[in-house]
Amino acid sequence: MMWGAQNSGKLWRLVPDGSGGWKPDTANGWTAGKSLRFPGGSGTPDSEGVTLTGAGSPGGVFVASERNGDASGTSRLSVLRYDVSGTGTSLAATREWNLTSDLPSVGSNLGFEGITWIPDTYLTASGFKDGSTGSAYDPNRYGGHTGGVFFVGVEGTGKVYGYVLQDSGAYTRVASIDSGMAGVMELQWEPQASRLWVVCDDTCDGQHRTLKVNASGAFATTAVYNRPSGMPNLNNEGFSVSGADACVSGSKPVYWADDSNDGGHALRRGSITC
């Protein structure tokens, strides 16, 4: 299964089409995607990124939104949690973490573009340093918080920020990372290789970078990749890495989501070494 956030305020659940591609799930009201709302059922989140925690979709689907489409001139940098277990065609967020006041001011269309979740187990084992304390990251400091840290990418600053989002609605910024690129359009945590993918679109000629926690306890670049050979400089704002179960003969699929739908295609497939 693949989840997709459409920036008009929709969430999609995709399933394999039997020919190596993907199609919308037709069960439980997902055929045309589900409309997203802020808590209480109001507004239209400008949904730009989507991720799951270690609990999978039963633990909620988390969406990064850069503004309310009903007030499009104002930034609203939020992470929204959705319960996707129902059959209705509209979803109201069960929780919003509005992080706008904690981040540098950016234009209303230059905010959150990507989000991913990294488990506490990796962060503690790698010696990750908590930017809010200057000491080793201690998950017990934060009470209930999904068992990991959410990392969000901001287009306007080209930076990645790590947040502990507590079940209570509180939040703490534990990392501020310079991506080294002009903008950040997507983030993906790859558990199999224990690395964070940071992706830029045609603004950076489709460059990708991978990051890991270094000896100082900070995320640092480990590799820089150009876009795939043969792929035009597309407006790719989504990137998804298959799990270890998709590894065949040392390779596994990856997918790009083209925000401009060039050639009538929203998704393109490539591969990386497992």
WORA-V16394 format. One line per field, one symbol per residue. psi: psi as a letter, one per 20 degrees, with the letter a starting at -180 (. if undefined). A space follows every 10 residues. Layout:
psi: ???
This chain:
psi: qpqpppjjlq pqoqqqjiki aqqppjqkji gkrppqqrpi jrrnpmpiqq rraiiahhjq pppppirohi mijpqnnqpp ppojiairjq pppiqpoojg iiqqprqikk cphqqrppqh gggghikppo iihjrppohi hjbpkikapp pqppghikrp pppooqhiir qppiqopohj rhqpiqqppn hhjlqppppq bihkkkqqqq qrpaiijqpq phqpqrrqpi prmrmojqpp pqrhijppkj qqqqqqooii lpjjphqqqb qrp.
